[in-house]
Amino acid sequence: MRKIILSIIGILLIIVSFFFAKKLIDNKNKPKPVKEKVVKTVFIDTVVNRTVKIVIPANGSLVAKRRIELYAEVQGVFKPSKTLFKPGQKYNKGQALIRIDAAEYYASVQSSKSNLYNAVAAIMPDVRLDFPEVFQKWQTYLNSFDLNKTTPELPKITSEKENYFITGRGIVSSYYNVKNLEQRLYKYNITAPFSGILTQALVTEGSLIRNGQKLGEYIDPSIYEMEVALSKTYARLLKVGETVKLTNLDKTETYTGKVSRVNGSIDATTQTITAYIDVKHDALKEGMYLEAYLNAKEEHNVIEIDRNLLSESKEIFIVRDSVLDVISAKPVYFSETKVVLKNVPNGTVILKKPVPGAYAGMLVKPFGKSIKNAIK
């Protein structure tokens, strides 16, 4: 009985093995499924070479072209005036910015002027006797001498004897001493060298001002200057007098400036060259941050495309008979988002937008029109 059961099991195993082997053989001979080729849809453009203006972007902040820092050269108390010395205060040319109390110093100036007058008066009898030919001019000088006005210039000495006589009496040295004191007296009043506005005030009326102390800053708000740093590559392209378009950061306001100066040297650290742009507008303020677009030059027979369409090997993809290919191009200018290329023939069909995973020989389908229509 046992042998019969084992025989039956053996026969069943042989039958199962036969069918399993047959199935494996059938699966091996079955053809593998062919993967369907994926044809990507691409955006294309037809090359038309043209003239492109090279515009160099730059940015910087505005600084008043005419500005001065106010410093005291004398010491004294700041005298009050009708116009408050405060930031934002406007002044006309020649108007007093700061008046420092000079009563004590003025008295010493008057004393020195009086001593000069007395010295000239003391020599007049000797001049009448020894130099009668020059007496009249010295008498005229003495008559014109006014202690409340600026000391008049000494008469011109015409002879060597007269020079020895006048110099020996100490007249010339006294005169220049008085002129020196008068010049210092002027420094007690600081006037506006041009019409402008006070942007910084570090002292107030009644405070004691010391020699060398900074008093504030004063600017001319009618014209501003913007300093921009550009790559040394554009050094030969920058021209003084070139018109520049300026915008604010929000691109809501546009201004027109002009290149006033270009630095003659290149910064050794950053390898940049500095250009200065003048701009006038009532809405501008010192410290405003603007973006500038300088028209450097014009490139002829070129195209402008997105930077990400140019490979690191300076090649771009073109479309030939629904297949991608690559050609070399010569970049002549890079901006933040664009590149200007030369040596791309007219009529060449290129990609308008990058294709992920693109390679030469890849099958593509132009969006919206065929290759044949694109070339036409």
C-alpha positions as CSV (number, residue, x, y, z in Angstrom):
1,M,0.0,0.0,0.0
2,R,2.8,2.4,0.9
3,K,4.6,1.7,-2.4
4,I,1.4,2.5,-4.3
5,I,1.0,5.9,-2.6
6,L,4.6,6.8,-3.2
7,S,4.2,5.9,-6.9
8,I,1.2,8.1,-7.3
9,I,2.9,11.0,-5.6
10,G,5.9,10.6,-7.9
11,I,3.7,10.5,-11.0
12,L,2.0,13.7,-9.9
13,L,5.3,15.5,-9.3
14,I,6.5,14.5,-12.8
15,I,3.2,15.8,-14.3
16,V,3.4,19.1,-12.4
17,S,7.1,19.5,-13.3
18,F,6.3,19.0,-17.0
19,F,3.6,21.7,-17.1
20,F,5.8,24.2,-15.1
21,A,8.7,23.7,-17.5
22,K,6.4,24.2,-20.4
23,K,5.2,27.4,-19.0
24,L,8.7,28.7,-18.5
25,I,9.6,27.9,-22.1
26,D,6.5,29.7,-23.4
27,N,7.3,32.8,-21.3
28,K,10.9,32.9,-22.5
29,N,9.9,32.9,-26.2
30,K,7.2,35.6,-25.6
31,P,8.4,39.0,-27.2
32,K,9.2,41.8,-24.7
33,P,6.8,44.8,-24.8
34,V,8.3,47.8,-26.7
35,K,8.3,51.0,-24.7
36,E,6.6,53.9,-26.4
37,K,8.9,56.8,-27.2
38,V,8.0,60.0,-25.4
39,V,8.2,63.1,-27.5
40,K,8.4,66.3,-25.5
41,T,6.6,69.4,-26.5
42,V,9.0,72.4,-26.7
43,F,8.7,76.2,-27.2
44,I,10.7,77.3,-30.2
45,D,11.8,80.6,-31.7
46,T,13.3,81.6,-35.1
47,V,16.6,83.5,-35.0
48,V,16.6,87.0,-36.5
49,N,19.8,88.8,-35.8
50,R,19.5,92.5,-34.9
51,T,21.2,95.4,-33.1
52,V,21.0,95.2,-29.3
53,K,21.9,98.0,-27.0
54,I,24.2,96.8,-24.2
55,V,22.7,98.2,-20.9
56,I,24.8,97.9,-17.8
57,P,22.8,97.7,-14.6
58,A,24.2,99.3,-11.4
59,N,22.9,100.7,-8.2
60,G,23.9,103.1,-5.5
61,S,22.7,105.8,-3.1
62,L,22.4,109.5,-3.7
63,V,24.8,112.0,-2.2
64,A,24.6,115.8,-2.6
65,K,27.2,116.9,-5.1
66,R,27.8,120.1,-3.2
67,R,28.1,119.5,0.5
68,I,30.1,121.0,3.3
69,E,30.8,120.0,6.9
70,L,30.7,123.0,9.2
71,Y,33.6,123.4,11.7
72,A,34.4,126.1,14.2
73,E,37.8,127.8,13.8
74,V,37.2,130.1,16.9
75,Q,35.8,129.8,20.3
76,G,32.8,131.5,21.8
77,V,29.1,131.3,22.6
78,F,26.5,130.6,19.8
79,K,24.4,133.7,19.5
80,P,20.7,133.3,18.9
81,S,19.2,134.5,15.6
82,K,15.9,134.7,13.8
83,T,16.6,131.5,11.8
84,L,16.9,128.4,14.0
85,F,19.9,126.3,13.4
86,K,18.0,123.0,12.9
87,P,18.1,120.2,10.4
88,G,15.8,120.9,7.4
89,Q,16.3,124.7,7.7
90,K,16.8,126.4,4.3
91,Y,19.3,129.2,3.8
92,N,20.1,131.5,0.9
93,K,23.6,132.2,-0.4
94,G,25.4,134.6,2.0
95,Q,22.9,134.2,4.8
96,A,24.4,133.7,8.2
97,L,24.3,130.1,9.4
98,I,26.0,130.6,12.8
99,R,27.0,133.8,14.7
100,I,29.5,133.4,17.5
101,D,29.8,136.1,20.2
102,A,33.0,138.0,19.2
103,A,32.6,141.1,21.5
104,E,35.9,140.5,23.3
105,Y,37.8,139.7,20.2
106,Y,36.3,142.6,18.3
107,A,37.6,145.0,21.0
108,S,41.2,143.6,20.6
109,V,40.9,144.1,16.8
110,Q,39.8,147.7,17.3
111,S,42.7,148.3,19.6
112,S,45.2,147.0,17.1
113,K,43.6,149.2,14.4
114,S,43.8,152.2,16.6
115,N,47.5,151.5,17.3
116,L,48.1,151.3,13.5
117,Y,46.3,154.6,13.0
118,N,48.4,156.2,15.8
119,A,51.6,154.8,14.3
120,V,50.8,156.3,10.9
121,A,49.8,159.7,12.4
122,A,53.1,159.8,14.4
123,I,55.3,159.6,11.3
124,M,53.4,162.3,9.4
125,P,55.6,165.3,10.6
126,D,58.8,163.4,9.6
127,V,57.2,162.5,6.2
128,R,56.4,166.2,5.6
129,L,60.0,167.2,6.2
130,D,62.0,164.2,4.8
131,F,59.6,163.0,2.0
132,P,57.4,165.8,0.9
133,E,56.7,164.1,-2.4
134,V,54.9,161.2,-0.7
135,F,53.3,163.2,2.1
136,Q,49.9,163.7,0.3
137,K,49.3,160.0,-0.4
138,W,50.0,159.1,3.3
139,Q,47.7,162.0,4.4
140,T,45.0,160.7,2.1
141,Y,45.4,157.2,3.6
142,L,45.1,158.6,7.1
143,N,42.0,160.5,6.1
144,S,40.4,157.4,4.7
145,F,41.1,155.3,7.8
146,D,37.8,154.4,9.6
147,L,37.9,152.2,12.7
148,N,34.4,150.9,11.9
149,K,35.4,149.6,8.5
150,T,38.0,147.2,7.1
151,T,41.5,148.6,7.3
152,P,42.5,150.1,3.9
153,E,45.5,148.9,2.1
154,L,48.7,150.7,2.7
155,P,49.8,153.2,0.0
156,K,52.3,151.8,-2.5
157,I,55.9,152.5,-1.5
158,T,57.8,154.0,-4.5
159,S,61.3,154.4,-3.3
160,E,63.9,152.5,-1.2
161,K,64.3,155.3,1.3
162,E,60.6,155.5,1.9
163,N,60.5,151.7,2.3
164,Y,63.3,151.8,5.0
165,F,61.6,154.7,6.8
166,I,58.1,153.1,6.8
167,T,59.3,149.6,7.7
168,G,61.6,150.9,10.4
169,R,58.7,152.5,12.1
170,G,56.8,149.2,12.3
171,I,54.0,150.4,10.1
172,V,54.0,147.4,7.7
173,S,54.2,144.8,10.5
174,S,51.4,146.5,12.3
175,Y,49.3,146.6,9.2
176,Y,49.6,142.9,8.5
177,N,48.9,142.1,12.2
178,V,45.7,144.0,12.0
179,K,44.7,142.3,8.7
180,N,45.4,138.9,10.3
181,L,43.1,139.8,13.2
182,E,40.4,141.0,10.9
183,Q,40.5,137.8,8.9
184,R,40.1,135.8,12.1
185,L,37.2,138.1,13.1
186,Y,35.3,137.0,10.0
187,K,35.4,133.4,11.2
188,Y,33.0,134.3,14.1
189,N,30.3,134.5,11.5
190,I,29.7,131.4,9.3
191,T,27.6,132.2,6.2
192,A,26.1,129.9,3.6
193,P,28.4,129.5,0.6
194,F,25.4,128.6,-1.6
195,S,21.7,128.3,-1.3
196,G,20.9,125.0,0.4
197,I,19.5,123.1,3.4
198,L,21.0,122.1,6.7
199,T,21.0,118.3,7.1
200,Q,22.8,118.0,10.5
201,A,23.0,120.3,13.5
202,L,25.2,119.4,16.4
203,V,25.0,122.6,18.4
204,T,22.2,124.9,19.6
205,E,21.9,128.6,20.4
206,G,23.6,129.5,23.6
207,S,26.0,126.6,23.7
208,L,29.7,127.1,24.0
209,I,31.5,126.4,20.7
210,R,35.2,125.3,20.8
211,N,37.9,125.6,18.2
212,G,37.8,122.6,15.9
213,Q,34.3,121.5,16.9
214,K,32.0,120.1,14.2
215,L,28.8,122.1,14.0
216,G,26.8,120.4,11.3
217,E,26.4,119.5,7.6
218,Y,25.0,121.7,4.8
219,I,24.1,120.6,1.3
220,D,22.8,121.9,-2.0
221,P,19.6,119.9,-2.7
222,S,19.3,120.9,-6.3
223,I,21.7,118.3,-7.7
224,Y,22.7,114.9,-6.5
225,E,25.4,112.5,-7.4
226,M,25.4,108.7,-7.4
227,E,28.5,106.6,-7.3
228,V,28.4,103.2,-9.0
229,A,31.0,100.5,-9.3
230,L,31.2,98.6,-12.5
231,S,33.3,95.7,-13.7
232,K,36.6,96.6,-15.4
233,T,35.3,95.0,-18.5
234,Y,33.1,98.0,-19.2
235,A,35.9,100.6,-18.5
236,R,36.4,101.4,-22.2
237,L,32.6,101.5,-22.8
238,L,31.8,104.3,-20.3
239,K,31.5,107.8,-21.7
240,V,31.3,111.1,-19.9
241,G,28.0,112.8,-20.8
242,E,26.2,109.6,-21.5
243,T,22.5,109.7,-20.5
244,V,21.5,107.2,-17.8
245,K,18.0,105.9,-16.8
246,L,17.4,105.7,-13.1
247,T,14.6,104.1,-11.2
248,N,13.7,103.6,-7.6
249,L,13.6,100.1,-6.1
250,D,9.9,99.7,-6.6
251,K,10.2,100.7,-10.3
252,T,7.5,103.3,-9.8
253,E,9.5,106.4,-10.5
254,T,12.0,107.1,-13.4
255,Y,14.6,109.7,-13.5
256,T,17.2,110.8,-16.0
257,G,20.9,111.3,-15.1
258,K,24.2,111.9,-16.8
259,V,27.6,110.4,-16.4
260,S,29.7,113.3,-15.0
261,R,33.0,111.6,-14.2
262,V,34.7,108.2,-14.6
263,N,37.5,107.3,-12.3
264,G,40.9,106.9,-14.0
265,S,42.0,103.9,-11.9
266,I,40.6,100.4,-11.2
267,D,40.1,99.2,-7.7
268,A,42.8,96.6,-7.1
269,T,40.7,94.7,-4.6
270,T,37.4,94.4,-6.4
271,Q,38.6,95.0,-10.0
272,T,35.8,97.5,-10.5
273,I,35.8,101.0,-11.9
274,T,33.8,103.9,-10.4
275,A,31.5,106.1,-12.4
276,Y,29.6,109.1,-11.1
277,I,26.1,110.0,-12.3
278,D,24.5,113.5,-11.8
279,V,20.8,113.6,-11.4
280,K,18.4,116.5,-10.7
281,H,14.8,116.2,-9.5
282,D,12.7,117.9,-6.8
283,A,11.5,114.5,-5.5
284,L,15.0,113.2,-4.8
285,K,16.6,113.2,-1.3
286,E,20.1,112.5,-0.1
287,G,20.5,108.8,0.8
288,M,17.9,107.5,-1.6
289,Y,18.8,104.2,-3.2
290,L,18.4,104.0,-7.0
291,E,19.1,101.6,-9.8
292,A,20.9,102.9,-12.9
293,Y,21.0,101.5,-16.4
294,L,23.9,102.7,-18.4
295,N,23.9,102.5,-22.2
296,A,27.4,101.2,-22.9
297,K,27.4,100.4,-26.6
298,E,25.5,98.7,-29.4
299,E,26.2,95.2,-30.7
300,H,25.2,94.4,-34.3
301,N,24.1,91.1,-35.7
302,V,23.3,89.5,-32.4
303,I,20.4,87.8,-30.5
304,E,19.4,88.1,-26.9
305,I,18.1,85.0,-25.1
306,D,17.7,83.7,-21.5
307,R,21.0,82.8,-19.8
308,N,19.8,79.3,-18.9
309,L,19.5,78.5,-22.6
310,L,23.3,78.7,-23.0
311,S,25.3,75.8,-21.7
312,E,28.6,76.0,-19.8
313,S,30.4,74.9,-23.0
314,K,28.9,77.9,-24.8
315,E,26.4,75.9,-26.9
316,I,22.7,76.3,-27.5
317,F,20.0,73.8,-28.5
318,I,18.5,74.0,-32.0
319,V,15.7,72.0,-33.6
320,R,16.3,70.1,-36.8
321,D,13.5,67.8,-38.2
322,S,11.9,67.4,-34.8
323,V,15.3,66.4,-33.2
324,L,17.4,68.5,-30.8
325,D,20.9,69.4,-31.8
326,V,23.6,71.8,-30.5
327,I,25.6,74.6,-32.1
328,S,28.3,76.8,-30.7
329,A,27.7,80.5,-30.1
330,K,29.8,83.5,-29.0
331,P,28.5,85.3,-25.9
332,V,29.4,89.0,-26.0
333,Y,27.5,90.2,-22.9
334,F,25.9,88.7,-19.8
335,S,23.2,90.4,-17.7
336,E,21.5,88.9,-14.7
337,T,18.9,87.1,-16.8
338,K,19.9,87.5,-20.4
339,V,22.9,86.8,-22.7
340,V,23.8,88.4,-26.0
341,L,25.1,86.0,-28.6
342,K,26.9,86.2,-31.9
343,N,27.5,83.7,-34.7
344,V,23.9,82.2,-34.7
345,P,22.7,82.1,-38.3
346,N,19.4,83.8,-39.3
347,G,16.5,81.4,-39.6
348,T,17.9,78.9,-37.1
349,V,15.2,77.4,-34.9
350,I,16.2,77.5,-31.3
351,L,14.6,76.6,-28.0
352,K,12.7,79.5,-26.4
353,K,12.5,77.8,-23.0
354,P,14.8,75.3,-21.5
355,V,13.8,71.6,-21.6
356,P,14.7,69.4,-18.5
357,G,17.0,66.6,-19.5
358,A,17.5,67.8,-23.0
359,Y,20.2,66.1,-25.1
360,A,21.4,66.1,-28.7
361,G,19.2,63.6,-30.7
362,M,16.2,64.0,-28.4
363,L,12.8,63.9,-30.3
364,V,10.7,67.0,-29.7
365,K,7.4,68.4,-30.9
366,P,7.2,72.2,-31.3
367,F,4.3,73.8,-29.4
368,G,1.6,75.2,-31.7
369,K,3.4,75.0,-35.0
370,S,5.6,72.6,-36.9
371,I,9.3,72.9,-37.6
372,K,8.6,73.6,-41.3
373,N,6.4,76.6,-40.4
374,A,8.9,77.9,-37.9
375,I,11.7,78.0,-40.5
376,K,9.5,79.8,-42.9
